[in-house]
Amino acid sequence: MKYFFIIFICGFFLVSCSTSSGVMEYSPNIYSVSVDVDSEFYGVGTAQKKTFEEAKAFCESNGRVISIQSVDNNTNSFGYTNSSIVFQCIEGKQ
């Protein structure tokens, strides 16, 4: 029981340290997704990876592959690092 509690607490902190905007469609086949991570525990690489993984999963769920149009990373004064990407889902090999 003691180990279950420790694993639960660690998992809670890992999940609660990131927030996603979800995939948003700007215009036909042009999407954006943004992820904030806690700068105290994670850096821009983690934010960028989570953003890319969410966008890639979205495209793959529609039988397409991701094509990144732009990437923007920044850290704000509230202790969060943000990564945003604009992407398209295109036909291609998976």
C-alpha positions in Angstrom: 0.0 0.0 0.0 2.9 2.3 0.8 4.4 1.9 -2.7 1.0 2.4 -4.4 0.7 5.8 -2.6 4.2 6.9 -3.6 3.6 5.9 -7.2 0.2 7.7 -7.2 1.8 10.9 -5.8 4.6 10.9 -8.4 2.1 10.2 -11.2 -0.1 13.0 -10.0 2.7 15.6 -10.1 3.9 14.4 -13.5 0.4 14.8 -15.0 -0.5 18.0 -13.3 2.7 19.8 -14.4 1.6 20.1 -18.0 -1.5 21.7 -19.7 -2.5 21.4 -23.3 -4.7 23.7 -25.4 -5.8 20.7 -27.5 -5.7 20.8 -31.2 -7.4 23.9 -32.7 -8.2 24.3 -36.4 -7.3 27.8 -37.8 -8.4 27.1 -41.4 -8.9 24.0 -43.4 -6.1 21.6 -42.7 -4.0 24.2 -40.7 -3.9 23.4 -37.0 -2.3 24.6 -33.8 -1.5 23.1 -30.4 0.1 24.6 -27.4 1.5 23.0 -24.2 2.6 24.6 -21.0 4.9 22.7 -18.6 6.2 23.7 -15.2 9.6 25.3 -15.7 10.7 24.2 -12.2 10.7 20.6 -13.3 10.8 20.6 -17.1 12.3 22.6 -19.8 11.5 23.7 -23.3 12.5 20.2 -24.7 9.7 18.6 -22.7 7.1 21.1 -23.7 8.1 20.8 -27.4 8.1 17.0 -27.2 4.6 16.9 -25.7 3.3 19.4 -28.3 4.7 17.4 -31.1 3.4 14.1 -29.8 -0.1 15.5 -29.5 -0.1 17.0 -33.0 1.4 13.7 -34.5 -1.3 11.6 -32.7 -4.0 13.9 -34.1 -2.7 13.5 -37.7 -2.2 9.8 -37.3 -5.8 9.4 -36.0 -6.9 10.8 -39.4 -4.6 8.5 -41.4 -2.1 11.2 -42.3 1.3 12.4 -41.2 2.3 15.7 -39.6 4.0 18.6 -41.5 5.2 21.3 -39.1 4.8 24.9 -40.3 6.2 26.8 -37.3 7.4 26.3 -33.8 7.4 28.9 -31.0 8.8 28.4 -27.5 8.9 30.8 -24.5 9.1 30.9 -20.7 6.8 33.3 -18.9 7.2 34.9 -15.5 4.6 32.6 -13.9 7.1 29.7 -14.0 5.8 27.9 -17.1 7.5 27.1 -20.4 5.3 27.1 -23.4 5.7 25.4 -26.8 3.3 26.0 -29.7 3.3 24.6 -33.2 1.3 25.3 -36.3 1.0 22.2 -38.5 -0.8 20.5 -41.3 -1.8 16.8 -41.8 -0.7 15.6 -45.1 -0.9 12.3 -47.1 2.3 10.3 -46.7 3.9 7.2 -45.4 3.6 6.4 -41.8 
